Every structure is written in C-alpha cells, then in structure tokens.
C-alpha cells in the first residue's frame, strides 16, 4: 500500500493554512456513547495497544460509535446542540448488540452494527445516524484541508474502534496486532442500551495527514434517549 505522507507544516504555514476558513482547526462529531462497561472494555484494549505497540489512533477518542464524524461546522456550539436536539425529538432508546472483535478496513472494531442474529443490520442504529446527519448537514461548511465526510445508509457500519488509522502507517503489524487483541482477557457486555448521544469538538494540527498525532477533544453535550 502506498502511503500518502503530508509534510509537517511549520508554525507559519499552519497559521496560514488554518486561516483559510473560519472554524479550523476544529471539527465536530456526534456519537453514540456505549454503557460504562463497554467503554471500559474499549479503553482496556486501546490502552494495551498503546503500551505494547504505540498504536494510538482509536484511543485518541473517547469510546464511541460514530453517528456523524469530523464535520467542519463554524456555527456556535449552542446552535449545533439545538439542531441535534430537534433531530432527536421522539427518538427512543434501542438495544445495541456487540458481536465482538471483527476486522473492518485496515483496523479492528467491536461490531455493533447488527441485531442478535449477527446478520440483520440494526435499523434503529442506522436511522439514528441518518437523523443526526440530516440535523447537522445545514450547518456544515466546506473544509479547506480535509476530505468531506458524507453519510450513506448503504455503507454505514456501526462500530467501536479498537485499532484504526495507525495500520495505514504500520501495515506490517496487522496480523500481530490482531493476534494480540484476540489474546487479551477483556470481557464486554453482549448488549447494552443505545440511549446516550454525545457531541464532541475535536482539534488537530493536521487533518489532512496523521491527525491522531495531535488530536485533542472536548465534550460539549449529552442527550439521553427515552426508554
């Protein structure tokens, strides 16, 4: 696999680059937050991977299943909260099923996309992501330095990342890391309530490159879906 390496910008270049559009270097993401036990399992795996291999991209975020991610929004946070609040009106909580560790793309995830049969997509999860996408889409502005993130019902896959973008840089570790994760004695619930939706603001010095090296985030708001 050919690696596209973006040169590390100098401070002056960074300032000029981020001056191209209001809101840079920030992005917003809306996530489904798992239950505490599942969050602890995700954190246990990502912490072990950081300690053993220096793999950090999945663990750079709080444990989450992305509904919409890395959206370039320059509207005030209160406006984003209001838009998502309207989008979540009358949306009930639902049961999320965790099928365990699966490969997805170059990485590893907890597969939470399907119902208990492991085959049928969890339509409540997909519908929730579609509603959040519809809510925030009018607030987005073009990002000058990062590929756009578009929601597609047909390709959306609900997951909790354990290993992600580091593998583009270290594909040679893919098999070894997979074996390592399989050997970790980390228990996780087979199901949990999908009842917490969270808004985070993220920041990176290089959204077009190895963003996880400088990623920081802050919690903005949590919604609790009624059961």
N, C-alpha and C positions, 0 to 999 in steps of 0.2 A: 504494500500500500504506500502510495506516495504521500508524504507529509507536506502540507502547506504551512510553512513557518512564517509568521509575521514578525518582522524585526521589532525589537523592543524600542518604543518611542522614547525620545529624550523628553525631559520635562517641558521644554518649549514646544516641541511637536505635539505632545499630549494636550497642552492647553489650547493650541490652535485647532487641533482635531475636535476636541470636545466643544469648542466654541461654535461649531457648525450648526448646532441645533439646540434649542432650549431643552433642558432635562438631562442631557448627557452629563456624567456617565452613569445615569440611573436607569433601571428597568423595574417593572412591577410584575409580580406573579401571584396568581390566585390558586391555592392548593387545598386539597382535602387533607386534613390532619388526621393521622391514624390515632387509635387509642394509645394510652401510655405504654402498655405492654409491647405493642408493636413498634412504637417509637424507640423503646429501649432495645429491642432486637436489632433494628436498623442501626442504631448508634453503636451497639456492640460489634457488629460486623465491620462497619466503616472505620471504627477506632482500631480494630485489629489489623485491618488492611493498611492503615496509615502507619501503624507501629512496625509492621513487618516489611512493607514494600514502598512506603512513602506515597501510596495512592490516596489522593485527597479530593477528587472532583465531586463524587457523590456525597462525601461527608462535609463538603463545604457548605451545603444547605442543611437546614433543619429537616428531619424526616418528613416526607410528604409524598403525595400523589398529585402530580401536576394536573390542574384543570386548564389553565392558560398560563404560559410561562414567558418570561423575558420580553414583556411588552413595553415598547417605548411610548410612555404616556407623560405628557407635560402638564396635564390638569392637576389641580391641587388634590392632595390625598382625600380630603373630605368629599370631593366630587366623585372620586373613584368609589369610595365607600358607599355613597348614596346610589350610584349606578348599580353596583353589585347587590345592594340591599333590595332594590326594585327587582332585579333579575332573579333573586332567590325567593321572592314572595310566593308563599304556598307550596314550596318545595319541601317534601317530607324527608326525614332521615331514611336510610336504607341499610341493608346488611351487605358488608363487603367480605368477600371470601378470599383467603390467601392460599394460593396453590403452592407456595414455597418458591425456592430459588429456580429461576429459569434464565436462559440466555436471551438477551434482547439487543439486537445490533451488535456492537463490539463489547457490550458490558453484561452485567448480571443484575437481576432485579428480583424482588418478590412480586410474583404475578398476581395482581388483584383485579384483573380485567373481567374474569368470568364468574358465572354462578357456581354453585357447589359441584355441578357435573363436570367442571373444567373445560367445557366446550362452548356453552352458550354465553355470549357477551352479556354483561350486567347492564341492561338498558338504562337503569336508573343512573348509573355512573356516567354513561355516555350522554344522557340527556342533561345531567347537571353540568358537564363540561360545555355542552352546546349553549346552555342558558347563560353561563358566565361569559363565554366568548361573545355572545350577542350583546351582553351588557357593556363590556369594555371596548368593543370594536369602534364605536363612535368617538371614543376618547383618544385613540391611538394617533400618533404622528409618525411619519417615516423616520427610520433610524439611519443616520449617515454612515455608520460603521459596523453594521451587523446585519446578517440575513434576517428577513422577516420571518415571524413565526405565525403560521396560519393553521387554524383548526379545521380538521377534516374528520367527519364522523366515521368515514370508512377506514381511516388509518390510525385513529386514536386508539391507544392502548394504555389502560390504567396500570400503573406500576409504581413500586417504591424502589428507587435506585440504590444499589449496593456498590457497583463498580460502573463507571461511565467513561468520561472523555479521556481519562489517563491512558486507556487502551489504544487510542489513536497514536499516542506517542510511544507506548511500550507494547506493541502487539506481541512481542516475544514472550511476554509474561502471561498471556491469556490463559493458556492451559494450566500453568502452575497456580495462578490465582484462583481459577475455578476449582481445582483440587483442594486448595487451602480453605476456601469458603465451605466446600462440602464437608470438610473435617471439623469445622467449628461447632462446639456444643452449644449452639444458640437456639433456644426454644422460642416459638412465636405462636400467637393465637391463630387458629384456623379461620376465624371470622371475627369481625369487630363492627361496631355501628359506624356507618358513614354519616356522622352528624356534626362535624366541625369543619367549617370552611375558613381559610385564613388568607389574609392579604399581607404580602411582604414586599418591601422595597429593597432591591439589590443594587450593588455598585461594583464595577470592575474598571481597572485601568485599561483593559484591552479586550473589549467584547468581540473583536474580530479574530482574536488569537487564543492564547491559553488563558482564558478569562478566570479559571478556577484558581490560578496562582495568586490573584489579588482580590478575590471575591469577598465582600462583606455584605451583611444583610441586617435588616431591622424589621421586627414585627410591627404591623400597622393596625390590623383589626382582625377580630374573630367573630364569625357568625355561628350560631348553634341552630341546626335544623330541627324542627319539632318531630318527635317520635309519634 
